[in-house]
Amino acid sequence: MDRRFFLFVFLAMTIFMGWMAILQRLQPPPPPGGPADVADAAADGDVGEAPAGPDAGEIDAGRVNDPSAADASTTAPAERDIPAAAPAEAAEATAAKFPLLRPTLGSLDPGSRQRMLVTFNTRGAAVEMIELTDRRYLDVVDRSGYLGYLALADVEEGDGCRVNAVGHGTPAAAAGLQVGDVILTLDEQDVVDVDDFHTRLRKRRPKQRVTLGVVRDGGPQELTVDLIRRPVSIVRPEYLTKALDTTAGATHDPLSFLLTLDSVGDRDFDRLLNDGVDLRTVNWELTTEDAEAGLVEFRYAVPQTQLVAIKRYRLEPGESDVEEDPLARAYHLTLELEIENRGSQPQTVAYRLDGPTGLPTSGWWYANKIQREWFSAGGLRDFARQLSEGTFTLAGSAAIADADAEEYVQRQMPVDFLGIDALYFAAMLIPEKDAETNWIAESRPVTVGSLPTKDPPPARLTNVTCRLISQTEKLEPQKSLQHTYTVFAGPKQSKLLRQYGPPGRVEQRNLSSLIYYGLTLFMYVAIPLGWVLEMFAHLNLGYGVAIVCLTIVVRLGMFPISRKQALGAIKMQELAPEMKRISEKYKNDLEKRSKALQEMYRKHNYSPLSGCLPLFIQMPIFIGLYKSLQTNINLRGAPLISDSIRWADNLSAPDMLLRWDSWMFFSDYTGFLGPYLNILPLVTVALFLWQQKLFTPPPTDEQSAMMQKMMKYMMFFMGVLFFKVPSGLCVYFIASSFWGIGERKMLPKPPPKDAQTAVAEKPQREPPAKEKPTASKSESAKPTTNGQGGKRKKGAKKKGKR
């Protein structure tokens, strides 16, 4: 049976691998395309040879300037009320009234009191980019050197690229680069255009120094820049699921926090669009830019309405710098909306406000969020909403893209907060109102991006956002409508999230509900274990060693239970020969065999369930530990050994020892194995097999032998299923397995096989021959063939000597 099974598995795998090899020959993968592939290849030290980029949503995809891009993709979402991703030339013609500017607030300097750097865009008065200042939150995919977000654009004539944004605290700002500079050279090599510049820059590494040749006010200058690692971007422009380096001259999805009118008088939204009233696609006037006060203000006079729309963004710094208080309540913008009636007649007005777009998607090919509903698809950018009446909604991006969004629409229901929840980060809108006030008429998720039709990625990469539609309000002449929102954009740290919520109810209704551990039982285990992990990490041990220490603490606490389980396994090994004898004796009588086994268990004071009970007690603890590690944002980007070693440099991701998607089957980004060879899951499975061999008693019959073989085979299938498990979890599994093996080795070993056989046979000896007929003296005097007969013969010789 065993031989036939192995032969079947071998033939099946051979046929499958052969078929995959033929398919790769007949249908080779498309060639690498675009700067995203160059960035991933540069990170692996093999520029120009990398296949299609893995984390397309996280790595820079460069500018989308191919005129055929619209034909190769679904460029516009199905809904008419979403501004489609239009070519840059058409957008420029639509929004030519005011200049296209990109003011900034905040800083990337970790020594400042700012927690973020925000880049705005006068088109739609939108937020174009939010980057976090804390150097713990870095881009875990793009490891190339970073200048800062410059929003580069090609110059009208000649080579080079023009700088359109320079944020405070960036390497570009420290080097003296200014808005309006034209970059002509990078390390004394001519720069042709924006794509050429980003391609060259991706070949540089953090901490390297580069030289920029620029032209400012007609005169050449040379600037020296010290590159850094790219910080994580909470919101970022993207197109076709790929993040962009710039929106200047590029087609892109709608930016974040766009505002437009939903109705004015008797004109509804569709009629306003037909009349050309769409505040999301025009350039607003930048009326205030005060970096010291942390204020940016935009205004736009709405045509045909005598209304003026105003958007103010405020960014307040923390009370201390990032290193002193990294989780201060400073991860937010204040968004003030105002609509003024400049006419002489009253008007009824309602607006619609979209939320954040372009949240991080790093890890989409290996990571999954813990879902709150059974059989729900895990998303990467989920729509999250907390109603004031208590209902919490979490809808995956795949469900929003595939299903009818009407399922998640709420009307006339007050909202505490809503936004987009990513794996480790979130961006939320919190209306600044009391519990009795409600200015929201409708809230819903919206799809703002689209997937390429050629080799489309999973639907959960779809760019989604939230939308609010306000109640219709009557504005008297020279009066205004004013609403304020707090825009949270930061990491999902429990201490930080508990500081944000609806006014007056922060303690009861805060953003900490975004962190989910599964069942309540697992939450009560995961949270304390997370505290212990952080305690070890704060001792400067590193999170790899901290996970090992946490595993030791858990196994020490579980030692009495696991010891009892191991002793039960040893007892089972001692009784195995006797169980085998009983099974053979009552092979055809199940009832007698069961009674004989029960009698044997009572005789040796053993219960076969004694090994299962400790397992059920340990299971919630181990699952809680698993959930704690799975949701811990501090493992994101934490290396197992060192930042300078690329292997296992992110404990929230697989260890990625070797890239093998060019020749291994099932190794694309949506396959079971993934594009990298991971060594830690293989070590984990090997230790599981060793542990199983130590703990499993010998089989007593064919059925138990087959079950044990199937368990071994299941271990190999588990190795495939968990091949993309984060390396931090593998460290936990490995440490726990070594502890279990050490426990087993220190316990008393079962008696040798001969002794086990003697124990099994001793209770079954025949009783003394007292009930048999008494033998005659002559017969008893005869020597016997056993050892006792030999003794009598020896005694007879002694008697003869006397």
Protein Blocks (a to p, Z undefined) as FASTA:
>chain_A
ZZmmmmmmmmmmmmmmmmmmmmmmmmccdddedjklmmmmmmnopghiaccdfklmlmcg
bjafbfklmmmpcfbcfblkbccdddfklmmmmmmmbccddddedjfbfkbmbfbdcddd
fehpiafbdcdfblklccfkbmcdcfbjekpacdfbdcddddfbdcehiaklmnopaehi
acfbgghiacfblmlmmmmmmmpcehiacdddddeehiacddddddddddddfbdcdeeh
iacfbfghpacdddehiacdfbgcjbcfklmmmnopafklcccddfbdcfknopacdddd
dehklpacdddddddddfbdfklmmmbcfbbcddddddddfbfbdcdddddddddehiaf
ehklmpccddfbehiacdfbdcddddfkopacdddfklmmmmcfklmpcehiacfbgcdd
dfkbccdddddddfkbccbfbdcdddfbdcdfbhpacfklpccddddddddddddehiac
ddddddddddddfklmmmgccehilmmmccklmpcgbjfklmmmmmmmmmmmmmmmmnon
ojklmmmmmmmmmmmmmmmmmmmmmmmmmmmmmmmmmmmmmmmmmmmlmklmmmmmmmmm
mmnopafklmmmmmmmmmmmmmmmmmmmmmmmklgopafkbmklmghpafkbcfklaack
lmpghiafkbmnopadcfklmmmmmmmmmmmmmmpccdfbfklmmmmmmmmmmmmmmmmm
mmmgcfklmmmmmmmmmmmmmmmmmpccdddfklmmmmmmmmmpccdfklpccddfklmm
pccfblklmmmmmmmmmmmmZZ
